[in-house]
Amino acid sequence: QLDSHVSTFQQLLQQEKTITQKHPSAPGGDTGEDAAPGEDQHGAPPSFGQQAQVHLSQVEQREQEHEELQELERDILDLHDIHQELAGMVEVQGEQITTIETEVTTAQDRVEH
């Protein structure tokens, strides 16, 4: 039974490692893209079509960031579940150790008397 716990523990640690590698930082940081320019290269204001294209691009970027945040949220919930399961396993193993200690003490007392 202990081997089963160890195997499960190792699997959960691997899942946690995979999730944390998948999301080293939250989305929405510096994308390397500049803000929409106020003028084109000739000093003229952008046309309506250019403005619409810039806004569409920004909307698409925000939608992608939103999807990434939702995925990050799911992964965080998975990590929470993993930690809860690990805490339960640690508690069970602690109880088993306490039981073993009690049985060893009882056996030692019986041998001495």
C-alpha positions as CSV (number, residue, x, y, z in Angstrom):
1,Q,0.0,0.0,0.0
2,L,2.9,2.3,0.7
3,D,4.2,1.7,-2.8
4,S,0.9,2.8,-4.2
5,H,1.0,6.0,-2.2
6,V,4.6,6.7,-3.4
7,S,3.6,6.1,-7.0
8,T,0.5,8.4,-6.7
9,F,2.7,11.0,-5.0
10,Q,5.2,10.9,-7.8
11,Q,2.5,11.2,-10.4
12,L,1.0,14.2,-8.7
13,L,4.3,15.9,-8.4
14,Q,4.9,15.4,-12.1
15,Q,1.5,16.9,-12.9
16,E,2.3,19.9,-10.7
17,K,5.7,20.3,-12.5
18,T,4.0,20.1,-15.9
19,I,1.5,22.8,-15.0
20,T,4.0,25.2,-13.5
21,Q,6.3,24.8,-16.5
22,K,3.3,25.5,-18.8
23,H,2.6,28.8,-17.1
24,P,5.8,30.5,-16.0
25,S,4.0,33.8,-15.8
26,A,0.6,35.2,-16.2
27,P,-0.5,36.4,-19.6
28,G,-1.0,40.1,-20.4
29,G,2.5,41.2,-19.8
30,D,4.8,42.9,-22.3
31,T,3.9,41.5,-25.7
32,G,6.6,43.4,-27.6
33,E,3.9,45.2,-29.6
34,D,3.7,49.0,-29.6
35,A,0.5,50.8,-29.0
36,A,-1.6,52.0,-31.9
37,P,0.2,54.9,-33.6
38,G,-1.5,58.3,-33.7
39,E,-0.1,59.1,-37.1
40,D,1.2,57.1,-40.1
41,Q,4.7,57.4,-41.4
42,H,3.8,60.5,-43.4
43,G,2.3,62.4,-40.4
44,A,-1.3,61.9,-41.4
45,P,-3.9,60.6,-38.9
46,P,-4.8,56.9,-39.4
47,S,-7.8,56.2,-41.6
48,F,-11.0,54.7,-40.2
49,G,-10.1,51.4,-41.7
50,Q,-6.6,51.5,-40.1
51,Q,-8.2,52.4,-36.7
52,A,-10.7,49.6,-37.1
53,Q,-7.9,47.1,-37.9
54,V,-5.9,48.2,-34.9
55,H,-9.0,47.9,-32.6
56,L,-9.8,44.5,-34.1
57,S,-6.2,43.4,-33.4
58,Q,-6.5,44.6,-29.8
59,V,-9.8,42.8,-29.3
60,E,-8.3,39.6,-30.7
61,Q,-5.3,40.0,-28.3
62,R,-7.6,40.5,-25.3
63,E,-9.7,37.5,-26.3
64,Q,-6.5,35.4,-26.5
65,E,-5.3,36.7,-23.1
66,H,-8.8,35.9,-21.7
67,E,-8.5,32.3,-22.9
68,E,-5.0,32.0,-21.5
69,L,-6.3,33.3,-18.1
70,Q,-9.1,30.8,-18.1
71,E,-6.6,28.0,-18.8
72,L,-4.4,29.3,-16.1
73,E,-7.3,29.4,-13.7
74,R,-8.1,25.7,-14.5
75,D,-4.5,24.8,-14.0
76,I,-4.4,26.6,-10.6
77,L,-7.5,24.7,-9.6
78,D,-5.8,21.4,-10.7
79,L,-2.8,22.4,-8.5
80,H,-5.1,23.0,-5.6
81,D,-6.7,19.6,-6.1
82,I,-3.2,18.0,-6.2
83,H,-2.2,19.7,-3.0
84,Q,-5.4,18.6,-1.3
85,E,-4.8,15.0,-2.3
86,L,-1.2,15.2,-1.2
87,A,-2.3,16.6,2.2
88,G,-4.7,13.7,2.6
89,M,-2.0,11.2,1.8
90,V,0.3,12.8,4.3
91,E,-2.4,12.7,7.0
92,V,-3.1,9.0,6.3
93,Q,0.6,8.2,6.4
94,G,1.0,10.1,9.7
95,E,-1.8,8.0,11.2
96,Q,-0.1,4.8,10.0
97,I,3.2,5.9,11.6
98,T,1.4,6.7,14.8
99,T,-0.2,3.2,14.7
100,I,3.2,1.6,14.0
101,E,4.8,3.5,16.9
102,T,2.0,2.4,19.3
103,E,2.4,-1.3,18.2
104,V,6.2,-1.2,18.6
105,T,5.8,0.4,22.1
106,T,3.2,-2.3,23.1
107,A,5.4,-5.1,21.7
108,Q,8.5,-3.7,23.6
109,D,6.5,-3.5,26.8
110,R,5.3,-7.1,26.4
111,V,8.9,-8.3,25.7
112,E,10.2,-6.5,28.8
113,H,7.6,-8.0,31.1
